[in-house]
Amino acid sequence: MRPVVRCLFAGLFTAVASPAALACSACGCTLSSDWASQGLATSKGWRFDARFDFFDQDQLREGTSSVARETVAIPNEREVQQYTTNRNYTFALDYSPGKDWGVSVALPWFNRSHGTIVAGDEAVSTSHEEGIGDLRVLARYSGFDAQRDTGVEFGVKLPTGAFGSKFETGPQQGETVDRGLQLGTGTTDLLLGAYHFGAFNADWGYFGQALLQVPLNSRENFKPGTGLNLNAGLRYTASETFVPQLQVNARFERREQGANADIDNSGATLIYLSPGMTWNLSRRFSAYAFAQVPLHQRVNGLQIELRWSASVGLHYIF
């Protein structure tokens, strides 16, 4: 089967909350990268994927509406976030010992700049974090029938990312940054999912996937919200060289819990439209590029969200 685009749930690697300067920024890019759910990992062997995501969260939102910054008084009784600029990398290694079983390991590297006006402050405090995020290990099984077009996924997200970054400038200098903006959550999360893929005819294929993420513990009085990702995609495969694809990506995230959680300003429902293209340079090597724009954004409290995102990547089959 021809290799098509791969992407990862950036939201599965985004961290959450802290006692100082509390306010949760929703995770941003939700583009799908699960090889199995797209029918691209049905043969044995190794695969490697490297992806870069850029998204700038600078639109202040409350509920389903955007909020004009000039209407928000400063100082304010609530934190008023200014921007969160994300330049993120994800490296994934996938292995299938046979047709029925497979496993993928993915590690993100975050480069994130953040500016915010904390409740009661009159000036912006800034931070910059760079380093690895939380490692994800996801196994899959698809041996339910001869077609192997339906499968289940199960695994864990491990607390490999740091969560103690401090503000570098402004009134909050030296204080801990909101853990929604840290490199890791500090928690171990259970991952459970299911997927199905198929073809309408010789030229059109589709896939669908659901993946649930449930925190199994809390860390330093914080527990991230349970999250559910739903993804559906349609691809045109008449050409073996250029494969256009259109995805709809949705994430539903519940509020955080604990004394260090920003309960009022956490949790969201996010739905995005993601058009893109894969360029198959050879039978083993592919490049891809996607854009992502919001269709629906509903946040709890006052949060900042992206207006668009861009993703590019390379995929290699050993």
Solvent accessible surface area in square Angstrom, and as a share of the most:
residue,aa,sasa,rsa
1,M,164,0.73
2,R,73,0.26
3,P,14,0.09
4,V,4,0.02
5,V,0,0.00
6,R,9,0.03
7,C,0,0.00
8,L,4,0.02
9,F,2,0.01
10,A,7,0.05
11,G,4,0.04
12,L,1,0.01
13,F,2,0.01
14,T,21,0.12
15,A,2,0.01
16,V,11,0.06
17,A,0,0.00
18,S,0,0.00
19,P,87,0.55
20,A,20,0.15
21,A,8,0.07
22,L,50,0.25
23,A,2,0.01
24,C,3,0.02
25,S,5,0.03
26,A,7,0.06
27,C,10,0.06
28,G,0,0.00
29,C,1,0.00
30,T,0,0.00
31,L,1,0.01
32,S,0,0.00
33,S,2,0.01
34,D,10,0.05
35,W,5,0.02
36,A,5,0.04
37,S,0,0.00
38,Q,0,0.00
39,G,0,0.00
40,L,17,0.09
41,A,8,0.06
42,T,45,0.26
43,S,66,0.43
44,K,143,0.61
45,G,22,0.21
46,W,118,0.41
47,R,7,0.03
48,F,70,0.29
49,D,2,0.01
50,A,25,0.19
51,R,6,0.02
52,F,58,0.24
53,D,2,0.01
54,F,46,0.19
55,F,3,0.01
56,D,46,0.24
57,Q,5,0.02
58,D,45,0.23
59,Q,35,0.16
60,L,4,0.02
61,R,27,0.10
62,E,73,0.33
63,G,27,0.26
64,T,77,0.45
65,S,65,0.42
66,S,66,0.42
67,V,36,0.21
68,A,47,0.37
69,R,76,0.28
70,E,152,0.68
71,T,103,0.60
72,V,26,0.15
73,A,67,0.52
74,I,71,0.36
75,P,67,0.42
76,N,35,0.18
77,E,159,0.71
78,R,93,0.34
79,E,14,0.06
80,V,4,0.02
81,Q,2,0.01
82,Q,39,0.17
83,Y,75,0.29
84,T,0,0.00
85,T,20,0.11
86,N,2,0.01
87,R,103,0.37
88,N,5,0.03
89,Y,89,0.34
90,T,6,0.03
91,F,91,0.38
92,A,7,0.05
93,L,73,0.36
94,D,5,0.03
95,Y,69,0.26
96,S,1,0.00
97,P,71,0.45
98,G,26,0.25
99,K,126,0.53
100,D,45,0.23
101,W,125,0.44
102,G,6,0.05
103,V,51,0.29
104,S,13,0.09
105,V,57,0.33
106,A,1,0.01
107,L,57,0.29
108,P,2,0.01
109,W,96,0.34
110,F,4,0.02
111,N,33,0.17
112,R,6,0.02
113,S,30,0.20
114,H,2,0.01
115,G,0,0.00
116,T,0,0.00
117,I,17,0.09
118,V,18,0.10
119,A,47,0.37
120,G,55,0.53
121,D,24,0.12
122,E,131,0.59
123,A,51,0.39
124,V,58,0.33
125,S,0,0.00
126,T,37,0.21
127,S,4,0.03
128,H,73,0.33
129,E,5,0.02
130,E,93,0.42
131,G,9,0.09
132,I,70,0.36
133,G,0,0.00
134,D,0,0.00
135,L,40,0.20
136,R,6,0.02
137,V,43,0.25
138,L,5,0.02
139,A,23,0.18
140,R,15,0.05
141,Y,55,0.21
142,S,11,0.07
143,G,24,0.23
144,F,120,0.50
145,D,64,0.33
146,A,83,0.64
147,Q,126,0.56
148,R,65,0.24
149,D,31,0.16
150,T,53,0.31
151,G,0,0.00
152,V,57,0.33
153,E,4,0.02
154,F,84,0.35
155,G,14,0.14
156,V,48,0.28
157,K,2,0.01
158,L,59,0.29
159,P,53,0.33
160,T,59,0.34
161,G,5,0.04
162,A,61,0.47
163,F,34,0.14
164,G,46,0.44
165,S,29,0.19
166,K,104,0.44
167,F,5,0.02
168,E,93,0.42
169,T,69,0.40
170,G,35,0.33
171,P,72,0.45
172,Q,29,0.13
173,Q,122,0.54
174,G,49,0.47
175,E,84,0.38
176,T,26,0.15
177,V,0,0.00
178,D,2,0.01
179,R,6,0.02
180,G,1,0.01
181,L,3,0.02
182,Q,0,0.00
183,L,13,0.07
184,G,0,0.00
185,T,3,0.02
186,G,0,0.00
187,T,0,0.00
188,T,36,0.21
189,D,2,0.01
190,L,57,0.29
191,L,0,0.00
192,L,81,0.40
193,G,15,0.14
194,A,49,0.38
195,Y,10,0.04
196,H,75,0.33
197,F,14,0.06
198,G,22,0.22
199,A,74,0.57
200,F,135,0.56
201,N,87,0.45
202,A,94,0.73
203,D,53,0.28
204,W,95,0.33
205,G,5,0.05
206,Y,61,0.23
207,F,4,0.02
208,G,25,0.24
209,Q,10,0.05
210,A,35,0.27
211,L,0,0.00
212,L,63,0.31
213,Q,13,0.06
214,V,46,0.26
215,P,7,0.04
216,L,102,0.51
217,N,60,0.31
218,S,65,0.42
219,R,96,0.35
220,E,113,0.51
221,N,98,0.50
222,F,1,0.00
223,K,61,0.26
224,P,6,0.04
225,G,8,0.08
226,T,41,0.24
227,G,1,0.01
228,L,57,0.28
229,N,1,0.00
230,L,69,0.34
231,N,6,0.03
232,A,53,0.41
233,G,7,0.07
234,L,67,0.33
235,R,12,0.04
236,Y,79,0.30
237,T,19,0.11
238,A,53,0.41
239,S,45,0.29
240,E,120,0.54
241,T,56,0.33
242,F,103,0.43
243,V,0,0.00
244,P,49,0.31
245,Q,8,0.04
246,L,77,0.38
247,Q,0,0.00
248,V,61,0.35
249,N,0,0.00
250,A,10,0.08
251,R,8,0.03
252,F,73,0.31
253,E,33,0.15
254,R,181,0.66
255,R,103,0.37
256,E,4,0.02
257,Q,103,0.46
258,G,37,0.35
259,A,87,0.68
260,N,25,0.13
261,A,9,0.07
262,D,11,0.06
263,I,85,0.43
264,D,102,0.53
265,N,19,0.09
266,S,0,0.00
267,G,2,0.02
268,A,5,0.04
269,T,21,0.12
270,L,3,0.01
271,I,46,0.23
272,Y,0,0.00
273,L,53,0.26
274,S,0,0.00
275,P,59,0.37
276,G,17,0.17
277,M,78,0.35
278,T,0,0.00
279,W,120,0.42
280,N,15,0.08
281,L,73,0.36
282,S,60,0.39
283,R,221,0.81
284,R,120,0.44
285,F,67,0.28
286,S,1,0.01
287,A,23,0.18
288,Y,9,0.03
289,A,50,0.39
290,F,9,0.04
291,A,48,0.37
292,Q,3,0.01
293,V,62,0.36
294,P,41,0.25
295,L,104,0.52
296,H,72,0.32
297,Q,9,0.04
298,R,87,0.32
299,V,3,0.02
300,N,21,0.11
301,G,24,0.23
302,L,7,0.03
303,Q,1,0.00
304,I,0,0.00
305,E,0,0.00
306,L,0,0.00
307,R,126,0.46
308,W,129,0.45
309,S,1,0.01
310,A,37,0.28
311,S,4,0.02
312,V,77,0.44
313,G,9,0.09
314,L,88,0.44
315,H,1,0.01
316,Y,81,0.31
317,I,47,0.24
318,F,124,0.52
